[in-house]
Amino acid sequence: MRQNWPMTPSIGIDCRIDSRVELLGEITIGDRTTIYRGGELLGPINIGSEVFINRDVYIRPNCTIGDRVNLGPFVRLISDTHAIAGHSKRAGAVRHDPIVVGDGTWIGAGAIVVGGVTIGSGAVIAAGAVVAADVPDDMLVGGTPARVIRRLDT
């Protein structure tokens, strides 16, 4: 059963957000941002200006997305995790570790970023990568788990 989220998102000027995108909770979206169909965003989330979010993205609480970021289709920013509990039920208390995506970053189709990760500015995350560790500025990373492939020109 889905909860009712009373907060209205704060949406900047000249944004294009498809009517099939679910914006739930406290969400701030900067100017000239585009979000294609089918996404689900659960706040608190801060999205910068001139961001392009392709179809069917899944963004969980405590995510910050910088300016001029591109997210490919089916990208997942999953901040949810659990404390490891006892033998009878290992998934303990839920928490949402922050995810930060730096300005100008491009995250390719189907990539997953887990909680507690900071992706630097100007980075590229290859399609299908699973990012479980911080990514420095201007790096191309890929794989499962994601590893640095090379430094990009600045």
C-alpha contacts under 8 A as a table, 3 or more apart, distances in Angstrom:
res1	aa1	res2	aa2	distance
5	W	24	L	5.86
5	W	25	G	5.39
6	P	25	G	7.06
7	M	24	L	7.56
7	M	25	G	5.41
7	M	26	E	5.84
8	T	25	G	7.26
8	T	26	E	7.04
8	T	27	I	7.78
9	P	23	L	7.01
9	P	24	L	7.83
9	P	25	G	7.25
9	P	26	E	5.99
9	P	27	I	4.83
9	P	28	T	5.92
9	P	29	I	7.65
10	S	27	I	6.23
10	S	28	T	4.71
10	S	29	I	6.10
11	I	15	C	7.20
11	I	28	T	6.08
11	I	29	I	4.79
11	I	30	G	6.35
11	I	31	D	7.36
12	G	15	C	6.32
12	G	29	I	5.81
12	G	30	G	4.72
12	G	31	D	4.22
12	G	32	R	7.06
12	G	33	T	7.87
13	I	30	G	7.48
13	I	31	D	4.77
13	I	32	R	6.17
14	D	31	D	6.07
14	D	32	R	4.79
14	D	33	T	7.34
15	C	30	G	7.94
15	C	31	D	6.02
15	C	32	R	4.57
15	C	33	T	4.78
15	C	34	T	5.73
16	R	32	R	7.37
16	R	33	T	6.37
16	R	34	T	4.65
16	R	35	I	6.32
17	I	21	V	7.03
17	I	33	T	7.86
17	I	34	T	5.67
17	I	35	I	4.75
17	I	36	Y	6.34
17	I	37	R	7.78
18	D	21	V	5.71
18	D	35	I	6.29
18	D	36	Y	5.47
18	D	37	R	5.19
18	D	38	G	7.98
19	S	37	R	7.17
20	R	37	R	5.26
20	R	38	G	5.35
20	R	39	G	7.37
21	V	35	I	7.57
21	V	36	Y	7.35
21	V	37	R	5.53
21	V	38	G	5.05
21	V	39	G	4.75
21	V	40	E	5.96
21	V	41	L	7.88
22	E	38	G	7.47
22	E	39	G	6.17
22	E	40	E	4.73
22	E	41	L	6.09
23	L	27	I	7.17
23	L	40	E	6.34
23	L	41	L	5.11
23	L	42	L	6.32
23	L	43	G	7.81
24	L	27	I	7.39
24	L	40	E	7.81
24	L	41	L	6.09
24	L	42	L	4.78
24	L	43	G	6.11
25	G	42	L	5.76
25	G	43	G	4.61
25	G	44	P	6.25
26	E	42	L	7.67
26	E	43	G	4.69
26	E	44	P	4.62
26	E	45	I	6.56
27	I	42	L	7.63
27	I	43	G	5.27
27	I	44	P	5.53
27	I	45	I	4.83
27	I	46	N	5.95
27	I	47	I	7.77
28	T	45	I	6.38
28	T	46	N	4.87
28	T	47	I	5.98
29	I	33	T	7.15
29	I	46	N	6.26
29	I	47	I	4.71
29	I	48	G	6.02
29	I	49	S	7.10
30	G	33	T	6.33
30	G	47	I	6.01
30	G	48	G	4.62
30	G	49	S	4.10
30	G	50	E	7.21
30	G	51	V	7.97
31	D	48	G	7.42
31	D	49	S	4.67
31	D	50	E	6.26
32	R	49	S	5.88
32	R	50	E	4.81
32	R	51	V	7.23
33	T	48	G	7.71
33	T	49	S	5.71
33	T	50	E	4.64
33	T	51	V	4.66
33	T	52	F	5.92
33	T	53	I	7.99
34	T	50	E	7.50
34	T	51	V	6.30
34	T	52	F	4.95
34	T	53	I	6.07
35	I	39	G	7.68
35	I	52	F	6.19
35	I	53	I	4.66
35	I	54	N	6.08
35	I	55	R	7.21
36	Y	39	G	7.16
36	Y	53	I	6.24
36	Y	54	N	5.05
36	Y	55	R	4.68
36	Y	56	D	7.50
37	R	54	N	7.56
37	R	55	R	4.98
37	R	56	D	6.28
38	G	55	R	5.73
38	G	56	D	4.40
38	G	57	V	7.15
39	G	55	R	6.10
39	G	56	D	4.21
39	G	57	V	4.56
39	G	58	Y	5.81
40	E	56	D	7.23
40	E	57	V	6.38
40	E	58	Y	5.03
40	E	59	I	6.36
41	L	45	I	7.72
41	L	57	V	7.92
41	L	58	Y	6.01
41	L	59	I	4.73
41	L	60	R	6.03
41	L	61	P	7.92
42	L	45	I	7.06
42	L	59	I	6.33
42	L	60	R	5.05
42	L	61	P	5.49
43	G	60	R	6.63
43	G	61	P	4.69
43	G	62	N	6.77
43	G	63	C	7.92
44	P	61	P	5.06
44	P	62	N	5.42
44	P	63	C	7.17
45	I	60	R	7.70
45	I	61	P	5.97
45	I	62	N	5.64
45	I	63	C	5.02
45	I	64	T	5.88
46	N	63	C	6.51
46	N	64	T	4.78
46	N	65	I	6.13
47	I	51	V	7.42
47	I	64	T	6.03
47	I	65	I	4.70
47	I	66	G	6.25
47	I	67	D	7.46
48	G	51	V	6.33
48	G	65	I	5.90
48	G	66	G	4.79
48	G	67	D	4.37
48	G	68	R	7.26
48	G	69	V	7.97
49	S	66	G	7.48
49	S	67	D	4.82
49	S	68	R	6.30
50	E	67	D	5.99
50	E	68	R	4.82
50	E	69	V	7.36
51	V	66	G	7.85
51	V	67	D	5.99
51	V	68	R	4.67
51	V	69	V	4.88
51	V	70	N	5.93
52	F	68	R	7.30
52	F	69	V	6.36
52	F	70	N	4.78
52	F	71	L	6.27
53	I	57	V	7.30
53	I	70	N	5.94
53	I	71	L	4.79
53	I	72	G	6.52
53	I	73	P	7.53
54	N	57	V	6.83
54	N	70	N	7.87
54	N	71	L	5.95
54	N	72	G	5.14
54	N	73	P	4.71
54	N	74	F	7.58
55	R	72	G	7.51
55	R	73	P	4.85
55	R	74	F	6.45
56	D	73	P	5.99
56	D	74	F	5.01
56	D	75	V	7.50
57	V	71	L	7.93
57	V	72	G	7.95
57	V	73	P	6.20
57	V	74	F	4.73
57	V	75	V	4.97
57	V	76	R	5.90
58	Y	74	F	7.19
58	Y	75	V	6.47
58	Y	76	R	4.81
58	Y	77	L	6.25
58	Y	78	I	7.56
59	I	63	C	7.29
59	I	76	R	6.01
59	I	77	L	4.82
59	I	78	I	6.34
60	R	63	C	6.75
60	R	77	L	6.19
60	R	78	I	5.49
60	R	79	S	5.73
60	R	80	D	7.05
61	P	79	S	6.36
61	P	80	D	7.71
61	P	96	H	6.35
61	P	98	P	7.65
62	N	79	S	6.89
62	N	96	H	6.51
62	N	97	D	6.85
62	N	98	P	4.79
62	N	99	I	6.46
63	C	77	L	7.51
63	C	79	S	7.39
63	C	98	P	5.65
63	C	99	I	4.71
63	C	100	V	5.89
63	C	101	V	7.96
64	T	98	P	7.83
64	T	99	I	6.28
64	T	100	V	4.81
64	T	101	V	6.18
65	I	69	V	7.05
65	I	100	V	6.07
65	I	101	V	4.79
65	I	102	G	6.54
65	I	103	D	7.48
66	G	69	V	6.20
66	G	100	V	7.86
66	G	101	V	5.86
66	G	102	G	5.03
66	G	103	D	4.39
66	G	104	G	7.24
67	D	102	G	7.59
67	D	103	D	4.78
67	D	104	G	6.28
68	R	103	D	5.94
68	R	104	G	4.78
68	R	105	T	7.29
69	V	101	V	7.86
69	V	102	G	7.61
69	V	103	D	5.96
69	V	104	G	4.75
69	V	105	T	4.90
69	V	106	W	5.81
70	N	104	G	7.47
70	N	105	T	6.44
70	N	106	W	4.70
70	N	107	I	6.23
71	L	75	V	6.46
71	L	106	W	6.03
71	L	107	I	4.92
71	L	108	G	6.36
71	L	109	A	7.38
72	G	75	V	5.96
72	G	106	W	7.75
72	G	107	I	5.98
72	G	108	G	4.80
72	G	109	A	4.31
72	G	110	G	7.09
73	P	108	G	7.53
73	P	109	A	4.86
73	P	110	G	6.31
74	F	109	A	5.87
74	F	110	G	4.70
74	F	111	A	7.39
75	V	107	I	7.39
75	V	108	G	7.26
75	V	109	A	5.82
75	V	110	G	4.64
75	V	111	A	5.03
75	V	112	I	5.98
76	R	110	G	7.08
76	R	111	A	6.36
76	R	112	I	4.71
76	R	113	V	6.27
77	L	99	I	7.33
77	L	112	I	5.99
77	L	113	V	4.89
77	L	114	V	6.19
77	L	115	G	7.63
78	I	112	I	7.21
78	I	113	V	6.11
78	I	114	V	4.97
78	I	115	G	5.94
79	S	95	R	7.89
79	S	96	H	4.81
79	S	97	D	5.14
79	S	98	P	6.08
79	S	99	I	6.51
79	S	114	V	5.64
79	S	115	G	3.87
79	S	116	G	7.19
80	D	94	V	6.88
80	D	95	R	5.86
80	D	96	H	4.57
80	D	97	D	6.68
80	D	114	V	7.84
80	D	115	G	6.50
81	T	94	V	5.81
81	T	95	R	5.58
81	T	96	H	6.28
81	T	97	D	7.44
81	T	115	G	7.33
82	H	91	A	5.52
82	H	92	G	5.34
82	H	93	A	5.36
82	H	94	V	4.46
82	H	95	R	5.91
83	A	91	A	6.33
83	A	92	G	4.79
83	A	93	A	5.42
83	A	94	V	6.63
83	A	95	R	7.60
84	I	90	R	5.27
84	I	91	A	5.52
84	I	92	G	5.39
85	A	89	K	6.30
85	A	90	R	4.44
85	A	91	A	5.78
85	A	92	G	4.65
85	A	93	A	7.87
86	G	89	K	5.73
86	G	90	R	5.35
86	G	92	G	7.84
87	H	90	R	5.87
89	K	92	G	7.02
96	H	115	G	6.74
97	D	115	G	4.57
97	D	116	G	4.88
98	P	115	G	5.54
98	P	116	G	5.10
98	P	117	V	7.03
99	I	113	V	7.76
99	I	114	V	7.32
99	I	115	G	5.49
99	I	116	G	5.56
99	I	117	V	5.14
99	I	118	T	5.78
100	V	117	V	6.57
100	V	118	T	4.64
100	V	119	I	6.07
101	V	105	T	6.97
101	V	118	T	6.07
101	V	119	I	4.82
101	V	120	G	6.46
101	V	121	S	7.28
102	G	105	T	6.01
102	G	118	T	7.67
102	G	119	I	5.74
102	G	120	G	4.75
102	G	121	S	4.03
102	G	122	G	6.98
102	G	123	A	7.82
102	G	137	D	7.98
103	D	120	G	7.57
103	D	121	S	4.71
103	D	122	G	6.34
104	G	121	S	5.78
104	G	122	G	4.76
104	G	123	A	7.34
105	T	119	I	7.93
105	T	120	G	7.51
105	T	121	S	5.69
105	T	122	G	4.52
105	T	123	A	4.78
105	T	124	V	5.83
106	W	122	G	7.42
106	W	123	A	6.43
106	W	124	V	4.85
106	W	125	I	6.28
107	I	111	A	6.71
107	I	124	V	5.88
107	I	125	I	4.64
107	I	126	A	6.61
107	I	127	A	7.19
108	G	111	A	5.93
108	G	124	V	7.54
108	G	125	I	5.74
108	G	126	A	5.12
108	G	127	A	4.13
108	G	128	G	7.09
109	A	126	A	7.68
109	A	127	A	4.63
109	A	128	G	6.30
110	G	127	A	5.74
110	G	128	G	4.78
110	G	129	A	7.46
111	A	125	I	7.31
111	A	126	A	7.11
111	A	127	A	5.41
111	A	128	G	4.31
111	A	129	A	4.73
111	A	130	V	5.89
111	A	131	V	7.69
112	I	128	G	7.15
112	I	129	A	6.28
112	I	130	V	4.79
112	I	131	V	6.11
113	V	117	V	7.14
113	V	130	V	5.96
113	V	131	V	4.68
113	V	132	A	6.38
114	V	117	V	6.38
114	V	130	V	7.73
114	V	131	V	6.33
114	V	132	A	5.56
115	G	132	A	7.69
116	G	132	A	7.99
116	G	133	A	7.88
117	V	131	V	7.57
117	V	132	A	6.43
117	V	133	A	5.61
117	V	134	D	5.01
117	V	135	V	7.82
118	T	133	A	7.63
118	T	134	D	4.90
118	T	135	V	6.40
119	I	123	A	7.01
119	I	134	D	5.72
119	I	135	V	4.65
119	I	136	P	6.39
119	I	137	D	7.25
120	G	123	A	6.01
120	G	134	D	7.83
120	G	135	V	5.72
120	G	136	P	4.83
120	G	137	D	4.07
120	G	138	D	7.03
121	S	136	P	7.64
121	S	137	D	4.77
121	S	138	D	6.33
122	G	137	D	5.75
122	G	138	D	4.64
122	G	139	M	7.34
122	G	154	T	7.93
123	A	135	V	7.47
123	A	136	P	7.33
123	A	137	D	5.60
123	A	138	D	4.40
123	A	139	M	4.81
123	A	140	L	5.91
123	A	141	V	7.92
123	A	152	L	7.79
124	V	138	D	7.33
124	V	139	M	6.27
124	V	140	L	4.72
124	V	141	V	6.42
125	I	129	A	6.71
125	I	140	L	5.97
125	I	141	V	5.16
125	I	142	G	5.97
126	A	129	A	5.67
126	A	140	L	7.20
126	A	141	V	6.08
126	A	142	G	4.75
126	A	143	G	7.48
127	A	142	G	7.33
128	G	142	G	7.61
128	G	143	G	7.11
128	G	144	T	7.98
129	A	141	V	7.73
129	A	142	G	5.00
129	A	143	G	4.73
129	A	144	T	5.57
129	A	145	P	6.82
129	A	146	A	5.58
130	V	142	G	7.59
130	V	143	G	6.54
130	V	144	T	5.08
130	V	145	P	5.16
130	V	146	A	5.44
131	V	134	D	7.73
131	V	144	T	7.53
131	V	145	P	6.11
131	V	146	A	5.11
132	A	145	P	6.63
132	A	146	A	7.11
133	A	146	A	7.86
135	V	139	M	6.97
135	V	141	V	7.73
135	V	148	V	7.98
136	P	139	M	6.11
138	D	151	R	6.00
138	D	152	L	5.15
138	D	153	D	7.09
138	D	154	T	6.72
139	M	148	V	6.61
139	M	149	I	7.49
139	M	150	R	6.00
139	M	151	R	4.59
139	M	152	L	5.52
140	L	148	V	5.97
140	L	149	I	5.51
140	L	150	R	5.46
140	L	151	R	6.21
140	L	152	L	6.57
141	V	146	A	5.74
141	V	147	R	5.21
141	V	148	V	4.38
141	V	149	I	5.21
141	V	150	R	7.28
142	G	145	P	7.64
142	G	146	A	4.59
142	G	147	R	5.62
142	G	148	V	6.79
142	G	149	I	6.75
143	G	146	A	4.37
143	G	147	R	6.29
144	T	147	R	7.77
148	V	151	R	7.83
